[in-house]
Amino acid sequence: MAVVDREGAASAGDGPALSGLARDSLIYVVGIVLVRAGPFFITPVLTRALVQDAFGALDVLMALQGMVIALTSLNLDMAVARYFYEHEADDRVGFVSSILWTLVGLGLAAALIVTAASDAIATRLFDGADYRAAVTIVGWTVPWMVVSTTTLSLLRFARQPVTFVLLSTFGVAVQIVAVVIAVRMFQPSVTSVLTAQAIAQAALAAAVVIRCRGYFRGRPAWSYLRRAFAFCLPQFPSVIITWYLASANRFYLLSLSTLAAVGLFAGASRINSIVVSLAQAFSNAWLPFAMSIMHTPRAKETYARVMYLVVGGLSLLTAIVAVTARPFLYYYAGPAYAPAATTAAILVLSTVVSQGLGWFLGLGLLITERPFYASVAQFVAFAVNTALNLWLIPGWGAAGAALAVLGGSLAQIAAVGFASNRFYPFRYNRLVWAGPTAAGLFILFARWAGLA
């Protein structure tokens, strides 16, 4: 009924609907910023407790964790996004329960595989088995994170943003306390930090599962999973490439540069993480809203109007970061991280492209259920990003890795936008690209003037 009401408002005039989007976005801004606040506030502690090489190793292991999570989840969270509103009552519970129990099994399997391969992974990444225990801990956080992330997303689609914020706040509070205790009361190390984070993730997973226990009724039903996999699996390469574009540069930096360069990149990425949190907060409200109005007469007009506001705002934020990142990093992470200012600004610009434009220019592929084309487009981005990493990192280090992210994002959005427009065209003013272009020029100016 909520969907019907929301659609009715949109068809009569998108003012009330956009008001609801703004309200939900504001609530999600609080929740997502709180989630990002954990790593953000912990970073000054870690950069002073750990040497730059160890901080870089920690970032590599977190990238490894992200890769395993992406492989394990099989993109099933997108099935929840696409079909949540097409099921009602017990039928919805059966659909969601099938996905959640499948993710539990996949998460446990992934943890066992990573544990068995921990020695080989540690040796391959760090030329020794010193981080074997750390790799094992990373593996066993995967089941908790896969389940808690997907279950939290249910609260978004059930339109419960306040509950989402409260649970997110709980998870962040536990994480901050656990990491600070690990650093202050025990010998600071990568393994102790990862152990503290694993405890925090387990606590959050338990709280989320208890809150959403009604969705865990029943057993996985193949009739539900078949439709979910038919939609998700063609997009699965796209999910892996998305992770690759955002995180694989750590492994290229590790291979072609130094762990210290990884540490610099990690420091810069903390600034970008705040911008990502703002974009993610908006997307948490935007995706349910966009799906709920997709069949209304003014949907395309609404999509274009919102895109102008989001891209313009993020572009302005990029310019601000370009001139403030250096002094911020100097005091935030320490003087050794100040040279990463330009890297931070480039990463923020890549977020403007990949998320600010991506959530709109790729809508057609989601609405018309054409995931194959999204995967094809991202293979183009994969090729561009790989070539740029290999070319730029040896000479430019962390800044080269950031430019590779930006190049891959541009290629991805151009290809996705072209494919999406074939199946679900909507008209928008091409001047929307002026915002990211001006932000890029401002970064060059700040670099030339010595501000970044």
C-alpha positions as CSV (number, residue, x, y, z in Angstrom):
1,M,0.0,0.0,0.0
2,A,2.9,2.3,0.8
3,V,4.1,2.0,-2.8
4,V,0.7,2.8,-4.2
5,D,0.5,5.9,-2.0
6,R,4.0,7.0,-3.0
7,E,3.2,6.5,-6.7
8,G,0.0,8.4,-6.3
9,A,1.8,11.3,-4.9
10,A,4.3,11.3,-7.7
11,S,1.7,11.1,-10.4
12,A,-0.2,14.1,-8.9
13,G,2.9,16.1,-8.6
14,D,6.4,15.2,-7.6
15,G,6.7,17.8,-4.9
16,P,5.5,15.6,-2.0
17,A,7.5,12.6,-3.3
18,L,10.7,14.7,-3.5
19,S,10.0,16.0,-0.1
20,G,9.9,12.4,1.2
21,L,13.1,11.7,-0.7
22,A,14.8,14.7,0.9
23,R,13.6,13.6,4.4
24,D,14.8,10.0,4.0
25,S,18.1,11.2,2.5
26,L,18.7,13.4,5.5
27,I,18.1,10.6,7.9
28,Y,20.4,8.3,5.9
29,V,23.1,11.0,5.8
30,V,23.2,10.8,9.6
31,G,23.2,7.0,9.5
32,I,25.8,6.5,6.8
33,V,28.1,9.3,8.1
34,L,28.0,7.6,11.5
35,V,29.0,4.3,9.8
36,R,31.9,6.0,8.0
37,A,32.7,7.9,11.2
38,G,34.1,4.7,12.7
39,P,37.0,4.3,10.4
40,F,37.3,8.1,10.0
41,F,37.8,8.8,13.7
42,I,39.9,5.7,14.3
43,T,42.4,6.6,11.5
44,P,44.2,9.3,13.6
45,V,44.7,6.8,16.3
46,L,46.0,4.1,13.8
47,T,48.3,6.4,11.9
48,R,50.0,7.3,15.1
49,A,50.0,3.8,16.7
50,L,51.2,2.0,13.5
51,V,54.1,2.8,11.2
52,Q,53.0,3.8,7.7
53,D,53.9,0.4,6.2
54,A,51.6,-1.3,8.8
55,F,48.8,1.1,8.1
56,G,49.3,0.3,4.4
57,A,49.2,-3.5,5.2
58,L,45.9,-2.9,7.1
59,D,44.4,-1.2,4.1
60,V,45.5,-4.0,1.8
61,L,43.7,-6.5,4.1
62,M,40.6,-4.4,4.2
63,A,40.6,-4.4,0.4
64,L,41.0,-8.2,0.5
65,Q,38.0,-8.4,2.8
66,G,36.0,-6.3,0.3
67,M,36.9,-8.6,-2.5
68,V,35.8,-11.7,-0.6
69,I,32.5,-10.1,0.4
70,A,31.8,-9.1,-3.2
71,L,32.5,-12.7,-4.4
72,T,30.5,-14.2,-1.6
73,S,27.3,-12.1,-1.9
74,L,26.8,-12.9,-5.6
75,N,25.1,-9.5,-5.9
76,L,21.9,-10.9,-4.2
77,D,21.4,-7.6,-2.4
78,M,20.4,-6.1,-5.8
79,A,17.6,-8.8,-6.1
80,V,16.2,-7.4,-2.8
81,A,16.3,-3.9,-4.3
82,R,14.6,-4.9,-7.6
83,Y,11.9,-7.3,-6.3
84,F,11.2,-6.2,-2.7
85,Y,8.1,-4.2,-3.8
86,E,6.8,-6.9,-6.1
87,H,6.2,-9.2,-3.1
88,E,3.8,-8.7,-0.3
89,A,3.2,-10.2,3.2
90,D,4.3,-13.9,3.5
91,D,5.4,-14.0,-0.1
92,R,7.9,-11.2,0.6
93,V,9.1,-12.9,3.7
94,G,9.7,-16.1,1.8
95,F,11.6,-14.3,-0.9
96,V,13.8,-12.4,1.5
97,S,14.3,-15.4,3.8
98,S,15.6,-17.5,0.8
99,I,18.2,-14.9,0.0
100,L,19.3,-14.4,3.6
101,W,19.8,-18.1,4.3
102,T,21.7,-18.5,1.1
103,L,24.0,-15.7,2.1
104,V,24.6,-17.3,5.5
105,G,25.7,-20.5,3.8
106,L,27.9,-18.7,1.3
107,G,29.5,-16.6,4.0
108,L,30.5,-19.6,6.1
109,A,31.9,-21.4,3.0
110,A,34.0,-18.3,2.2
111,A,35.4,-18.1,5.8
112,L,36.5,-21.8,5.6
113,I,38.2,-21.3,2.2
114,V,40.0,-18.1,3.3
115,T,41.2,-19.9,6.5
116,A,42.5,-22.8,4.5
117,A,44.4,-20.5,2.1
118,S,45.5,-18.0,4.7
119,D,49.2,-19.0,4.6
120,A,49.3,-18.8,0.8
121,I,47.5,-15.5,0.7
122,A,49.8,-13.9,3.3
123,T,52.9,-15.1,1.6
124,R,51.7,-13.9,-1.8
125,L,50.7,-10.5,-0.6
126,F,53.5,-9.7,1.9
127,D,56.3,-12.1,1.0
128,G,55.9,-14.0,4.2
129,A,53.5,-15.6,6.6
130,D,53.6,-12.9,9.2
131,Y,50.0,-11.8,8.4
132,R,48.5,-15.3,8.3
133,A,46.5,-14.7,11.5
134,A,45.3,-11.4,10.1
135,V,44.1,-13.0,6.9
136,T,42.2,-15.7,8.9
137,I,40.4,-13.0,10.9
138,V,39.5,-11.2,7.7
139,G,37.9,-14.4,6.4
140,W,35.8,-14.9,9.5
141,T,34.4,-11.4,9.4
142,V,32.9,-12.1,6.0
143,P,29.8,-14.1,7.1
144,W,28.8,-11.4,9.6
145,M,29.3,-8.5,7.2
146,V,27.4,-10.2,4.3
147,V,24.4,-10.9,6.5
148,S,24.4,-7.6,8.4
149,T,24.8,-5.5,5.3
150,T,22.0,-7.2,3.4
151,T,19.7,-7.3,6.4
152,L,20.3,-3.6,7.1
153,S,19.3,-2.9,3.5
154,L,15.9,-4.4,4.2
155,L,15.3,-1.6,6.7
156,R,15.7,0.9,3.8
157,F,13.2,-0.9,1.6
158,A,10.8,-1.3,4.5
159,R,11.1,2.5,4.9
160,Q,12.5,2.4,8.4
161,P,15.4,4.9,8.2
162,V,15.4,5.7,12.0
163,T,15.9,2.0,12.9
164,F,18.7,1.9,10.2
165,V,20.4,4.9,11.9
166,L,20.1,3.5,15.4
167,L,21.6,0.1,14.4
168,S,24.4,1.8,12.4
169,T,25.2,4.0,15.4
170,F,25.4,0.9,17.6
171,G,27.8,-0.8,15.2
172,V,30.1,2.3,15.0
173,A,30.2,2.8,18.8
174,V,31.2,-0.8,19.4
175,Q,33.9,-0.5,16.6
176,I,35.4,2.6,18.0
177,V,35.5,1.3,21.6
178,A,36.9,-2.1,20.5
179,V,39.7,-0.6,18.4
180,V,40.7,2.0,20.9
181,I,40.9,-0.7,23.6
182,A,43.0,-2.9,21.3
183,V,45.5,0.0,20.6
184,R,45.7,1.4,24.1
185,M,45.6,-1.8,26.2
186,F,47.4,-4.2,24.0
187,Q,50.4,-4.0,21.7
188,P,49.3,-2.1,18.6
189,S,49.4,-4.3,15.5
190,V,47.5,-5.1,12.4
191,T,46.2,-8.3,13.9
192,S,44.9,-6.7,17.1
193,V,43.1,-4.0,15.1
194,L,41.4,-6.6,12.8
195,T,40.4,-8.6,15.9
196,A,38.7,-5.6,17.4
197,Q,36.9,-4.8,14.2
198,A,35.8,-8.4,13.9
199,I,34.3,-8.3,17.4
200,A,32.4,-5.1,16.4
201,Q,31.1,-6.6,13.2
202,A,29.8,-9.7,15.1
203,A,28.0,-7.5,17.6
204,L,26.3,-5.5,14.8
205,A,25.3,-8.7,12.9
206,A,23.7,-10.1,16.1
207,A,21.8,-6.9,16.7
208,V,20.6,-6.6,13.1
209,V,19.5,-10.3,12.9
210,I,17.6,-10.0,16.1
211,R,15.8,-6.9,14.9
212,C,14.9,-8.4,11.5
213,R,14.4,-12.0,12.7
214,G,11.0,-12.1,11.0
215,Y,12.8,-12.3,7.7
216,F,14.6,-15.4,8.6
217,R,11.5,-17.6,8.7
218,G,11.4,-20.6,6.5
219,R,14.0,-22.3,4.2
220,P,15.4,-21.2,0.9
221,A,12.9,-21.8,-1.9
222,W,14.3,-22.4,-5.3
223,S,11.4,-20.7,-7.0
224,Y,12.5,-17.4,-5.3
225,L,16.2,-18.0,-5.8
226,R,15.8,-18.8,-9.5
227,R,14.4,-15.4,-10.2
228,A,16.9,-13.7,-8.0
229,F,19.9,-15.4,-9.6
230,A,18.5,-14.8,-13.1
231,F,18.6,-11.1,-12.3
232,C,21.8,-11.0,-10.2
233,L,24.2,-13.3,-11.9
234,P,24.4,-11.5,-15.2
235,Q,25.4,-8.4,-13.1
236,F,27.9,-10.3,-11.0
237,P,30.9,-9.5,-13.2
238,S,29.9,-5.8,-12.8
239,V,30.0,-6.1,-9.0
240,I,33.5,-7.6,-9.1
241,I,34.6,-4.9,-11.5
242,T,33.1,-2.3,-9.2
243,W,35.2,-3.6,-6.4
244,Y,38.2,-3.8,-8.7
245,L,37.9,-0.1,-9.8
246,A,37.7,1.0,-6.1
247,S,40.2,-1.3,-4.4
248,A,42.5,-3.3,-6.7
249,N,44.8,-0.3,-6.8
250,R,46.0,-1.3,-3.3
251,F,47.4,-4.5,-4.8
252,Y,49.0,-2.7,-7.8
253,L,50.6,-0.2,-5.4
254,L,51.9,-3.1,-3.3
255,S,53.4,-4.7,-6.3
256,L,54.6,-1.7,-8.3
257,S,55.4,0.7,-5.4
258,T,55.7,0.3,-1.6
259,L,53.5,-0.3,1.4
260,A,54.2,3.3,2.4
261,A,52.5,4.4,-0.9
262,V,49.5,2.2,0.1
263,G,49.5,4.0,3.4
264,L,49.4,7.4,1.7
265,F,46.6,6.2,-0.6
266,A,44.7,4.9,2.5
267,G,45.0,8.3,4.2
268,A,43.7,10.1,1.1
269,S,40.8,7.6,0.9
270,R,39.6,8.6,4.3
271,I,38.7,12.0,3.0
272,N,36.9,10.4,0.1
273,S,35.1,8.0,2.4
274,I,33.2,11.0,3.8
275,V,32.1,12.0,0.4
276,V,31.2,8.4,-0.5
277,S,29.2,8.3,2.7
278,L,27.2,11.3,1.6
279,A,26.6,9.8,-1.8
280,Q,25.7,6.4,-0.3
281,A,23.3,8.1,2.1
282,F,21.5,9.7,-0.8
283,S,21.5,6.4,-2.8
284,N,20.0,4.5,0.2
285,A,17.0,6.8,-0.1
286,W,17.2,7.3,-3.9
287,L,17.0,3.7,-5.1
288,P,13.8,2.8,-3.3
289,F,12.3,6.1,-4.3
290,A,13.4,5.7,-8.0
291,M,12.0,2.2,-8.2
292,S,8.7,3.2,-6.6
293,I,8.0,6.0,-9.2
294,M,9.5,4.3,-12.3
295,H,6.0,3.7,-13.8
296,T,4.7,7.2,-13.2
297,P,4.4,9.8,-16.0
298,R,6.9,12.3,-14.6
299,A,9.6,9.8,-13.5
300,K,12.1,10.7,-16.2
301,E,11.7,14.4,-15.5
302,T,12.2,13.8,-11.8
303,Y,15.3,11.7,-12.4
304,A,16.9,14.5,-14.4
305,R,16.1,17.2,-11.9
306,V,17.5,15.3,-9.0
307,M,20.7,14.5,-11.0
308,Y,21.4,18.2,-11.5
309,L,21.3,18.8,-7.8
310,V,23.4,15.8,-6.8
311,V,26.1,16.3,-9.4
312,G,26.3,20.0,-8.8
313,G,26.6,19.6,-5.1
314,L,29.3,16.9,-5.3
315,S,31.3,18.9,-7.8
316,L,31.3,21.9,-5.5
317,L,32.5,19.7,-2.7
318,T,35.3,18.4,-4.8
319,A,36.6,22.0,-5.3
320,I,36.5,22.6,-1.5
321,V,38.5,19.4,-0.9
322,A,41.1,20.4,-3.4
323,V,42.1,23.4,-1.3
324,T,41.6,22.0,2.2
325,A,42.9,18.5,1.9
326,R,46.6,19.3,2.6
327,P,46.2,21.1,5.9
328,F,43.5,18.7,6.9
329,L,45.7,15.6,6.3
330,Y,48.6,17.3,8.1
331,Y,46.7,17.5,11.4
332,Y,44.3,14.6,10.9
333,A,46.7,11.8,10.0
334,G,50.0,13.4,10.6
335,P,52.6,15.3,8.6
336,A,53.7,12.2,6.7
337,Y,50.2,12.0,5.0
338,A,50.0,15.6,3.8
339,P,51.5,14.8,0.4
340,A,48.3,12.7,-0.3
341,A,46.2,15.9,-0.7
342,T,46.0,15.7,-4.5
343,T,45.3,12.0,-4.4
344,A,42.3,12.7,-2.1
345,A,40.9,15.4,-4.4
346,I,41.2,13.1,-7.4
347,L,39.4,10.3,-5.5
348,V,36.6,12.6,-4.6
349,L,36.2,13.6,-8.3
350,S,36.0,9.9,-9.2
351,T,33.1,9.6,-6.7
352,V,31.3,12.5,-8.4
353,V,31.5,10.6,-11.7
354,S,30.9,7.0,-10.5
355,Q,28.1,7.7,-8.1
356,G,26.9,11.3,-8.8
357,L,26.3,10.4,-12.4
358,G,26.1,6.7,-12.2
359,W,23.0,6.4,-10.1
360,F,21.1,8.3,-12.9
361,L,22.7,7.4,-16.2
362,G,22.5,3.7,-15.4
363,L,18.9,3.6,-14.2
364,G,17.6,2.4,-17.5
365,L,19.5,-0.9,-17.2
366,L,18.0,-1.6,-13.8
367,I,14.5,-0.6,-14.7
368,T,14.4,-2.6,-17.9
369,E,16.2,-5.5,-16.3
370,R,19.2,-5.4,-18.7
371,P,22.1,-6.3,-16.4
372,F,24.2,-7.9,-19.1
373,Y,24.9,-4.5,-20.7
374,A,26.1,-3.1,-17.3
375,S,28.6,-5.9,-17.2
376,V,29.8,-5.3,-20.7
377,A,30.2,-1.6,-20.0
378,Q,32.3,-2.3,-16.9
379,F,34.6,-4.6,-18.8
380,V,35.6,-1.4,-20.7
381,A,36.2,0.3,-17.4
382,F,38.2,-2.7,-16.2
383,A,40.5,-2.4,-19.2
384,V,41.0,1.3,-18.8
385,N,41.7,1.1,-15.1
386,T,44.2,-1.8,-15.5
387,A,46.1,0.0,-18.2
388,L,46.3,3.2,-16.2
389,N,47.4,1.4,-13.0
390,L,50.2,-0.3,-14.8
391,W,51.2,3.0,-16.6
392,L,50.9,5.6,-13.8
393,I,51.7,3.9,-10.5
394,P,55.4,3.3,-11.1
395,G,56.0,7.0,-11.6
396,W,53.2,8.7,-9.7
397,G,52.6,6.3,-6.8
398,A,49.4,7.0,-4.9
399,A,48.3,9.8,-7.2
400,G,48.7,7.5,-10.2
401,A,46.4,5.0,-8.5
402,A,43.8,7.7,-8.0
403,L,44.0,8.8,-11.6
404,A,43.4,5.2,-12.6
405,V,40.3,5.1,-10.5
406,L,39.1,8.3,-12.2
407,G,39.8,7.0,-15.6
408,G,38.0,3.8,-15.0
409,S,35.0,5.6,-13.6
410,L,34.8,7.9,-16.6
411,A,34.9,4.9,-19.0
412,Q,32.3,3.0,-16.9
413,I,29.8,5.8,-16.8
414,A,30.2,6.7,-20.5
415,A,29.6,3.1,-21.5
416,V,26.7,2.5,-19.0
417,G,25.0,5.7,-20.0
418,F,25.2,4.8,-23.7
419,A,23.7,1.4,-23.2
420,S,21.1,2.6,-20.7
421,N,19.8,5.3,-23.1
422,R,19.1,2.6,-25.7
423,F,16.5,0.9,-23.5
424,Y,15.2,3.7,-21.2
425,P,16.0,7.1,-22.7
426,F,15.4,10.2,-20.7
427,R,16.4,13.7,-21.7
428,Y,18.7,15.8,-19.5
429,N,20.9,18.9,-20.0
430,R,24.4,17.9,-21.0
431,L,25.7,20.9,-19.1
432,V,25.5,18.6,-16.0
433,W,29.0,17.5,-17.1
434,A,30.3,21.0,-16.6
435,G,30.4,20.5,-12.8
436,P,32.8,17.6,-12.8
437,T,34.9,19.2,-15.5
438,A,35.2,22.5,-13.6
439,A,36.1,20.5,-10.4
440,G,38.9,18.7,-12.3
441,L,40.3,22.0,-13.6
442,F,40.2,23.3,-10.0
443,I,42.3,20.4,-8.8
444,L,44.9,21.2,-11.4
445,F,44.9,24.8,-10.3
446,A,45.3,23.9,-6.7
447,R,48.1,21.6,-7.5
448,W,49.9,24.3,-9.6
449,A,49.4,26.9,-6.8
450,G,50.8,24.5,-4.2
451,L,47.5,24.3,-2.3
452,A,47.2,20.5,-2.8
